């Protein structure tokens, strides 16, 4: 199986964007919980944050792959 370099680079960039996005979303979630004066169970909060990170990383890496391959033209269907 040949992996196009444009897809790998796109996935890496997408993963980086996903990590930055996770940092923003995690900060917003923590700030919202702080304003509500809610003290969630630390184990549940850790599980939610891990799940959010995994989903965020996979989605952004997939989008990065798709954009990288689409821009390079390697993923385009022939006539």
Residue pairs with C-beta under 8 A, 6 or more apart in sequence:
4 68
4 69
4 72
4 74
4 75
6 68
6 69
6 71
6 72
6 74
7 65
7 68
7 69
7 72
7 74
7 75
8 65
8 68
9 68
10 64
10 65
10 66
10 67
10 68
10 69
10 71
11 61
11 62
11 64
11 65
11 68
12 61
12 64
13 64
13 68
14 60
14 61
14 62
14 63
14 64
14 65
14 67
14 68
15 57
15 60
15 61
15 64
17 60
17 64
18 56
18 57
18 59
18 60
18 61
19 56
19 57
21 56
21 60
22 52
22 53
22 56
22 57
25 52
25 56
26 49
26 52
26 53
29 48
29 49
29 52
33 40
66 75
69 75
70 76
